[in-house]
Amino acid sequence: KNKNDRGRPAGVGGGGRAPPPPPTVRKLLRILEEKGQIEHVETRGGFLYRPKMNKESAAKGALNKLVQTFFAGSLRDTVATLIDSEDRNLTDEELDDLRKLIDRARKRR
């Protein structure tokens, strides 16, 4: 794929499969735009699509959904799973940072 196709209907698809036909892509983009997920701007080469939500808002939303879906809304279980993971060795500095975050959360209660 041409890296200049990112954000354009021609840049959708791939992954080793045949891309969806252009009418399908246009319909999906229209649906996403109607839902307020993306917006478009006109360029000389057609339309350029981009997300309406900034990365930080999207990350918070995705994280909240993950916590709800996999941990029944339990932030404690989510954090415990991350900390207890055998493939993750937290440094003393990271542990100190986590303790500071916990202390800050206690003060806000």
Secondary structure, 3 states (H helix, E strand, C coil): CCHHHCCCHHHCCCCCCCCCCHHHHHHHHHHHHHCCCEEEEEECCEEEEEECCCHHHHHHHHHHHHHHHHHCCCHHHHHHHHHHCCCCCCCHHHHHHHHHHHHHHHHHC
